[in-house]
Amino acid sequence: QVQLVESGGGFVQAGRSLRLSCVASRNITSTRNMYWYHQAPGSRRELVATVHATGLTSYADSVKGRFTASRDNAKNTVYLQMDDLKTADTGVYYCNAWVGCSQYWGQGTQVTVSS
């Protein structure tokens, strides 16, 4: 079992920044890919960033150049630095990981970007 707990969401104006955190209940950030998903109101969850176990990162086109994902293995934590936020970034952000055949989600953290 793995618990994932996100934090760092909030209400910001367009163009500002937020930093999300996801803490895992055990050390998986160094051995598993970690994912950040975004669910806009009325839409399905979409993958926006991956922190690969190798340390590499990848991003959806919609956030490339604005979002930066990273990890701190000593803290079992992954981060999502979100800069130049847009109203389209509004929604709930979820942390996700697969361990074996099991998929784990955090409870999500709400981000609201006003124009």
C-alpha positions in Angstrom: 0.0 0.0 0.0 1.1 3.5 -0.8 -0.5 6.7 0.3 0.1 9.9 -1.8 -0.7 13.3 -0.3 -0.8 16.4 -2.4 -0.6 19.9 -1.2 0.2 23.4 -2.4 -2.9 24.3 -4.4 -4.7 27.6 -4.1 -6.3 30.6 -5.7 -4.0 32.7 -7.9 -4.2 35.3 -10.7 -3.1 34.4 -14.2 0.6 34.8 -14.7 1.5 33.8 -11.1 3.1 30.7 -9.8 2.3 27.8 -7.5 4.3 24.8 -6.3 2.6 21.6 -5.7 4.0 18.8 -3.5 3.2 15.1 -3.4 4.5 13.1 -0.4 4.6 9.3 -0.7 4.2 7.1 2.4 7.2 5.1 1.5 10.2 5.3 -0.7 8.9 4.9 -4.3 10.0 8.2 -5.9 13.5 6.8 -6.6 12.3 3.6 -8.2 9.0 4.4 -9.8 7.8 6.9 -12.4 5.7 9.5 -10.7 2.9 11.3 -12.5 1.0 14.6 -12.2 -2.5 14.7 -13.7 -4.8 17.7 -14.2 -8.6 17.4 -14.1 -10.3 20.5 -15.3 -14.0 21.1 -14.3 -16.2 18.8 -16.3 -13.2 17.0 -18.0 -11.4 13.8 -17.6 -8.0 13.6 -15.9 -5.1 14.3 -18.2 -1.4 13.6 -17.7 0.6 16.8 -17.6 4.0 15.8 -16.2 6.1 12.7 -15.6 9.1 12.4 -13.3 10.8 9.2 -14.6 12.6 6.9 -12.2 15.7 7.8 -14.3 15.3 11.4 -13.3 14.2 12.6 -16.7 11.0 14.6 -17.0 8.4 14.9 -19.7 5.4 17.2 -20.1 2.2 17.7 -22.0 2.4 20.3 -24.7 -0.1 22.5 -22.9 2.4 23.0 -19.9 5.7 22.6 -21.6 8.0 25.6 -20.8 5.7 26.7 -17.9 5.7 23.6 -15.5 8.7 21.9 -14.0 8.5 18.6 -12.3 11.1 17.4 -9.8 11.7 15.0 -7.0 13.4 14.8 -3.7 14.0 11.1 -3.0 15.2 11.7 0.6 11.8 13.2 1.3 9.8 10.7 -0.8 8.4 13.8 -2.5 7.7 15.0 -6.0 7.0 18.6 -6.9 5.3 20.4 -9.7 6.4 24.0 -10.1 3.8 25.8 -12.1 4.7 29.2 -13.6 2.9 31.6 -15.8 -0.4 30.0 -14.8 -3.4 30.4 -17.1 -7.1 30.1 -16.5 -7.1 26.8 -18.4 -4.8 25.4 -15.6 -7.7 25.6 -13.2 -8.7 22.2 -11.8 -7.7 19.5 -9.4 -4.1 18.2 -9.6 -3.4 14.6 -8.7 -0.3 12.7 -8.0 -0.1 9.1 -9.3 2.1 6.1 -9.2 2.1 2.4 -10.1 3.6 -0.1 -7.8 3.5 -3.5 -9.3 0.0 -3.9 -10.7 -1.6 -1.4 -8.4 -2.2 2.2 -9.2 -2.3 4.8 -6.5 -3.8 8.3 -6.5 -3.6 11.1 -4.0 -6.8 13.0 -3.0 -5.9 15.9 -5.2 -5.2 19.6 -4.6 -7.4 22.3 -6.1 -5.8 25.1 -8.3 -7.9 28.0 -9.3 -6.5 30.6 -11.7 -8.4 33.8 -12.2 -8.1 36.1 -15.1 
